[in-house]
Amino acid sequence: SIIMETLPTELVDTIVSWLDLRDVCALRLTGRTISSHLSTAAILRRFFSSKRLEMTKAPLEQLVHFTQPGQVGLWLQRLTLYDCVERTEQSGANFDATELLAQAFANIRDRPASHRGDQLSLSISLEVDNFSTWDRDVTARVFHATISAIARTEIPIQELDIFGDAYLHDHHFKNGQCSLAFSDIALALSRHRTPLATSLRNCTKFCLSLGHSTRGFNFECSIRDLRLPLTVNEARQNIQSLCDLLTMCPFLEELHLVWEDDDFEETDACREEREFFNPIGISCAFANLKRCKLQDLDASENPIMTFFRRSPRLLELTLDGLIMMPGDFSHLFHLLSTAMPDLGLLRLRGLDDDLGSLYFFHEPKESTWGRRPGAALHGISRKGSDARRLVVPTNRR
């Protein structure tokens, strides 16, 4: 039988509005009971909606139990998976991270219909005690285990953050850098293209920190040997894989792309990977894009202009350390001031184009964005309608 405390509050409100209630005291007592149940549920929902765990056997087994039917994992909405640089292969012996993750993802995917609307937001990160100890072989470990579990279960993913938002992406800070080797994107798609497209078709947020394809590279060799064994064709295949991955997210509302460079000998292949945004700008269109952050990228003007012309609903834009060559930022600034009616936050810093670095000395103090570490120049951070005011750098007047 149904008792009043189990009914949705909206239904109770409707029922009460229809009744000619004389026993106000009884109604208040019932109302308190309902309120208590709802408050407890709200607390549980908030407490268990987010979880962060290490990619080792015991935590993953706990996640499997946590997400089983009848457990509090039915409220899980945000999951952060992290690995530790110091973990050796031996410490992970005798367990399959992908298998345990897949069991947990299947539990989340199959939870009651009332909770299926809460699609999963997933972050992948790395704990680094010493910046000099990590490499992209380690980030690949947690990335491929997670991606394989996603593909195996085809769990709907609402947000996917791959070594992105958790880091400052600056070598001046402890734990400041973390990124995935470009070639790992191509490898993941070669294995799981179709199921990943199913999982990501309703994804609204995508964050990714990338670096050169350094998997297996010996960084202990002498400086003169720091030449990446990468061909131009391989670099282009890697970039095409990233374009394909982004195209799997047609309803994307938030995009954060970071490039973490390495001190390699400059080759055509290295340059091709570093300028990966050029093909993205031309081939990827996100009409629903509302927030975009591009950090430490090299790109040409035409791909950048093409990309943002297709994003008229932009609310927030951050360009940090962007080099536009060949190109002139004045055309982008004009576009932002005339074709982005909803833009409410604009942050610019460390910008360079064919005319040199951009200075913002005239910007009011309240609109100043702090200097990049190791840099001498401040940026700008404008909010509200001021974000749509035409940007004219001090040295371009």
Secondary structure, DSSP 8 states (H G I E B T S, - for coil): ---GGGS-HHHHHHHHHHS----HHHHHHHHHHHHHHHHHHHHHHHHHSEEEEESSHHHHHHHHHHTSTTSGGGG--EEEEEEETT--TGGGTT--HHHHHHHHHHHHHTS-GGGTTS-EEEEEEEE-SSGGG--HHHHHHHHHHHHHHHHHHT--EEEEEES-TT----TTSTT----EEHHHHHHHHHHHHHHHHHHHTT--EEEEEEE---TT--TTS-GGG------HHHHHHHHHHHHHHHHT-TT--EEEEEE--------HHHHHHHTTHHHHHHH---TT--EEEEES-EE-HHHHHHHHHT-TT--EEEEES-EESS--HHHHHHHHHHH-TT--EEEEES-EETTEE---TTS-GGGEE---TT-S--EEEEEGGGGGS----GGG-
